[in-house]
């Protein structure tokens, strides 16, 4: 092949690769977003429902204060006094830490992977009723009365047939909370529901609007504390139980949705009859629904993954054993269906056998044996679910690893074959651009988390602006390398810049490749690692921005190079 033709071919290949990177990155981003929006539970069906157990109390009130961070809860005098009367613990939520996902976990005990809730908050008209078993469903099965007061989103999640009383407000805020609490107090007087969920929204509104470190947020937290006190004073904490929880926290800047500690950790306080005062190191958000089930004598929701907080409940031997056995049967049913749904070996006979023998022992009042076997069944089922999940994920990652190593190996080989001083300068320039981009990102106060992403279009626009700034020093370094060499035709100058762009793309793609190994191309059957997920999305945004800008840069730098060389030649000849 003639030299000129070979150069033109290489030049066109560089352009084609950048175009592929530009459109491929955008298509990959679209595919990831669609997979998030279309995610459904991996469970193929519903676990069998268990029967109710004996109630411990006649009324449970759950107050959900949206957006309340764990650290902010210590500025609530009433809640602090309630901590001394009952159980208090930091409550760890799940990634993604979005509102509707967390609500579903609170009332079902199932995490986002299997609770079938939207992984991103949707408008009310796009929501569907919960498809997973929940506290309201179990309460109606046990012929108990229920009520719910809160934001109108709940109306699209919980069917009206499951509620004996309700009130929904159209928007969040202080006035809405006043209305909600007044309705809750009226229902407590008139209906006296066995299970009442009260949802407060002003704290969330303040965090979204002003940030979680603002005077407005602190004022909203104070108002929520007063509302909780109003509700507590309207019930008997010697006979009934009050729980205070939250769906998620917020970053100081006002974001949520990621795996940040400020977002995942929220307060949990439970006080009242049958509650033993204690301070736990940590509980899971999924523990709340099973514990409420135990208090009201409901069957644990069939897909619940959390634990009953037995150590916080005052139970006699018969009550404790009955609830352990019921929980064991639920957990064995869930584990069997879960393992089948993810294509793993069925649940072992040991856990199934322990649950059945525990039930038989309960019938003959052999409480010691029944409880011990029930505990074995729960722990065994949990271990097999964790092991089966990890085994399938590991197998999928091992299949993706060779595909990920192939482009890295090929790029490394090409760099080695074409290594020169110019190549070294291009590599240094690309590395500098990648570092500068990340420094600018951190300097702007953004975390490596979906919580700091904000609106999608704004995130992409910011990535483009940030990449443009990060490329400026590199453009000068490449220009200097071109200038020091012998004069090149415009095609050669453009080819040098496009070589730089491809080296930069390789560096920017490294987190994407790592994320591909860990998580795959898109959201699949399991909830991926939050950090790798964000790095994947961020890398795709950076690749799209870099490819677009680098395709355009030669249109500016080539005329500049030609003018500068012409001016220098004129000066020398003068």
ABEGO torsion letter per residue (X at the ends): XBAAAAAAAAAAAAAAAAAAAAAAAAAAAAAAAAAAAABBBABBEBBBBBBBBBBABABBBBBBBBGBBAAAAAABAAAAAAAAABBBBBBBBBOBBBAAAAAAAAAAGBBAAAAGBBABBBBAAABBBBABBBAAAAAAAAGBBBBBBEBAAAAAABBAAABABBBBBABBEAAAAAAAAAAAAAAAAAAGBABBBBBBAAAAAAAAAAEAABAAAAAAAAAAAAAAAAAAAABBAAABBBBBBBABBBBAAGBBGBABAAAABBBBBBBEBGBBBBBBABBBAAAAAAAAAAAAGBBBBAABABBBBAAABBBBAAAAAAAAAAAAAAAAAAAAAAAAAAGBBBBBAAAAAAAAAAAAAAAAGBAAAAAAAAAAAAAAAAAAAAAAAAAAAAAAAAAAAAAAAAAAAAAAAAAAAABBAAAAAAAAAAAAAAAAAAAAAAAAGBBBBAAAAEBAAAAAAAAAAAAAAAAAAAAAAAAAAAAABBBBBAAAAAAAAAAAAAAAAAAAAAAAAAAAAAAEABBBABBBBAAAAAAAAAAAAAAAAAAAAAAAAAAAAAAAAAAAAAAAAAAAAX
